[in-house]
Amino acid sequence: YGADLAGNMWKFDVAEVGSASLAYRLYQAQTTTGALQSITTAPEVTVHPLGGLMVIFGTGKYLEVTDKTTTQTQDLYGIW
């Protein structure tokens, strides 16, 4: 799993080397008004209590000067 500044959480299938579908977007984080939420930290992957895996990540960034004064909503996500 990996993420980008456009709020995309990606799943990479490295078992299918040479496959055209090596990666696909698992989720795109955005506010209720549609503003994209940057993801700058590594996701955590854990076992869900009802089976399967859960990808947990938070949004937000503190990389640019404008990040110091932003009031954009940030969230925590858990994708089962």
Rosetta blueprint (number, residue, H / E / L):
1 Y L
2 G E
3 A E
4 D L
5 L L
6 A L
7 G L
8 N E
9 M E
10 W E
11 K E
12 F E
13 D L
14 V L
15 A L
16 E L
17 V L
18 G L
19 S L
20 A L
21 S L
22 L L
23 A E
24 Y E
25 R E
26 L E
27 Y E
28 Q E
29 A L
30 Q E
31 T L
32 T L
33 T L
34 G L
35 A L
36 L E
37 Q L
38 S L
39 I E
40 T L
41 T L
42 A L
43 P L
44 E E
45 V E
46 T E
47 V E
48 H L
49 P L
50 L L
51 G L
52 G L
53 L E
54 M E
55 V E
56 I E
57 F E
58 G E
59 T L
60 G E
61 K L
62 Y L
63 L L
64 E L
65 V H
66 T H
67 D H
68 K H
69 T L
70 T L
71 T L
72 Q L
73 T L
74 Q L
75 D L
76 L E
77 Y E
78 G E
79 I E
80 W L
